[in-house]
Amino acid sequence: MSNDKQVLGPDDVRRAVTRMAHEIIERNHGIDGVALVGLQRGGVWLAEKLGAEIERIDRAVPVGSIDASLYRDDIGLRPVSPSSVSRIDFEVDGTTVVLVDDVLFTGRTVKAALDAITDYGRPSAVQLAVLVDRGHRELPIRPDFIGKNLPTSTTENVAATADGVTIS
């Protein structure tokens, strides 16, 4: 028997993605010069969904992905195995990059992604979109776009997919 508790269903995720897409467009006064970059692995599907929704609302926006595992500051504390490829097929210099991740917890993955993105250029701004913000930050990182604030304990695991968000 599983102790998983679903806190968002597929329709909830879809609505959150739609709302976040509108917020990204509104905050940036359109999508000129905006690109989405999903953090490998969990943020890539969300960046693709946000990109599709932004295209439905307005027009296409560049969508890429980045593997920041080798930029983490806790490499010596836990095993790191880069298993994904970064794909950024657009000019980063002068672009407003919206980093996208499924779950924000300590903020360390986002910090690593900020370091990794500078290997591709110097964005004019970096914003952060997350489906779930769990709290428990270890770094002063705050998302600009949030699907759901979800207070959890540090021992709980949160899994987010297009099919829903579960806590175990």
N, C-alpha and C positions, 0 to 999 in steps of 0.2 A: 504494500500500500504506500502510495506517495504522499508526502506532506506538502506538496506544492500547492500554493494558493494563487489562483489567477486573479490579478487585480485590474487588468485591462484586457478586454477581448479584442478580436479583430476589428470590429466596428469602432471601438474606442481608439485604437491605434490609427485607423484611417482618419477619424475626425481630428485627432491630435496633429497628424501630418498635414492635413488641410489647413488647420489653424496656423501652424508654424510656417507653412509656405506663404500664407497671406502676411504674417508678421515680418518675414524676411523681406518681402516685396515692399511693404509699407515702411519699414525702418530704413531701407536703402533708397527710398523714393524711386522705385522701379528696380530693374535688374541689370542696368548698364554697369559693366565693370564688376559684376558679382560672379563668383564661382563657388561651388560646393566641393568640399574635400572630406570624404568619409574616412574615418580612422579604421584601419584594418583591425580586426575583422568585423566587429559588431556595428560599426558606423557606416559601412559601405552600403548595406541594403537600405538603410535609412536615408543616406544621401541620394541614392537612386530614386527612392520613393518621393523625396522632397523635390528632386529635379523634375520628375514626371509631373508632379502636381503644379510646380511653378510654370512648367511649359503649358499645362492645361489652362492655367489662369491667365498667363501673359505670353511668354515665348520661351524657347529653350535657353538654358543656362549651362555653362560648362560644369561637368561633374567628374571628379577624379577621386583617387584613393591614395592613402599614405600609410606605410608601415613604419611606425616609430619605435619599434621594439629595441633597436640598437641605440636609441637616444635616451632610454630610461635611466634614471639615476639610481635604480635599485638592482642593476644587473648582477652585482655580487651577492645580493640577498636572496634571489630566486632565479630559477633557470629561465633563460631567454632563448627562444629558438625562432629566429625570423622565418616565417613560413609564408609570408605574403609579399606581393610585389607592389611597389608604389607605382601609380599611374597618374601622372599629371601632364596632360596634353594641351596645356594652355599656358599663356604667359602669366607668371605670378607677380612680376614687378608691376606695381601700381594697381593691382586688383584687390577688391575686397573679398577676402577668403573667408567663407563660413565653414569652420571645422565642424564636422558632424559625428556624434557618437551616440551609441544606444543608451548607455548608462554612465552617469557621472558619479564617482564615488570619492576617491581621495584627491583627484586632480592630477595625479602623476602622469597618466597617459596623455592628458591634454598638454602638460608642460613638455613632454617628450615630442609631441606632434608640433608644438610651436618651434622647437629647436629644429626638427626635421624639415619643416616647410621652408625655412630660410636657406636650405641647400638649393632650393628651386628659384629663389629670388626674394625680393623685399616687397611684401604686400603693402598696400596703402593702409589697410586695416585688417584685423582678424576678429571675427565674431565666432561665438560658440553656440551650436544648437544640439540639444540632447533630448532624447525621448523621455528619459527618467533621470531626475536629480534626487539622489539618495541622501545628500548631506554628507557629513563625516569628512569634510575637506581637510587635507593636510597642507594645502597650498592656497594662496589667495586667488582662487580661480572661481569665476561666477559665470554661468551661462547667460547668453542674451535671449535665447529662445528655448522654452521648456515645454515638453508635452505634458509631463505630470511630475509634481513634487511628491516624493514617496518616502516618508520617514521610515527608516529600517534600523535594525540593530547591526552592529559591525559583523556579527556572526552569520547573518542571513545572506543568501545568494539571490541576486536578481537576474533573471534572464528576460531579454526583450527581443521579440521577433515581430514580423508583420502579423503573425497569428495571435499575438498578445504578450502580456507581461506577467511573469510569475515570480513569486517569492518562495524560496525553499529554505 
